[in-house]
Amino acid sequence: MLGLRERGIYGSRTLDDIVSELQENTKQRGIGFLAIQSNSEGELVDAIQKSRDSVSFILLNAGAYSHSSIAIRDALLAVAIPFIELHVSNVYSREPFRHRSLLSDIAEGVIVGFGAFSYNLALDAAIQYLAGRESD
């Protein structure tokens, strides 16, 4: 619902806009990129589990599931793929129930509050993280 839902909080850019930009960015860098969107917790769990042997890093905007999904947390722990939790809005300037995440303590990092640019920051951080691992 990005671009439609609460524009004062989430901005006017759509998820398709963001994904297109990330795809172009990764293509220019010679990096593979796959975007998955679902409103279904089970589909997200399935996608995480299926990525076990084919994905090096996950950028995850789990939305409200960040605050409630033990299943997504367990899937991330099971596959042991490094990930960044990201949010378009600053969850810490919002309702108190959004201040608690079930994912952030197992994430490599958390990026919040930079609007659609949060995705770009997360991508750059993931690339730097992976480059650091390769040089070890």
Order of alpha helices (4+ residues) and beta strands (2+ residues): alpha-alpha-alpha-beta-alpha-beta-beta-alpha
